[in-house]
């Protein structure tokens, strides 16, 4: 692998990481209105883990093929965390 290839991969990962992190709030916020603190924490944690999983799958999906871009990550299910 050439140095330019490595540079492109790292650049893609940095951009993807920023995108994943910055979209968590806008994707999850509408689901959190009026929820108890424990539910908010659980859903935020799940959303961040999903973003990290997408980043971890980066190479597995073809080195930047876009398979796990924020637009393609499934939103949290509203019943994925039991209400307390």
Number of C-alpha atoms within 10 A of each C-alpha: 5 6 8 9 10 11 11 13 16 13 12 16 18 13 11 21 17 11 14 23 14 12 15 17 14 9 16 17 12 9 16 16 9 9 12 11 11 13 18 18 13 14 21 19 12 16 23 17 12 20 22 15 12 23 20 13 14 21 13 12 14 10 15 18 11 15 16 21 17 21 12 10 14 11 14 16 9 11 7 11 14 9 10 8
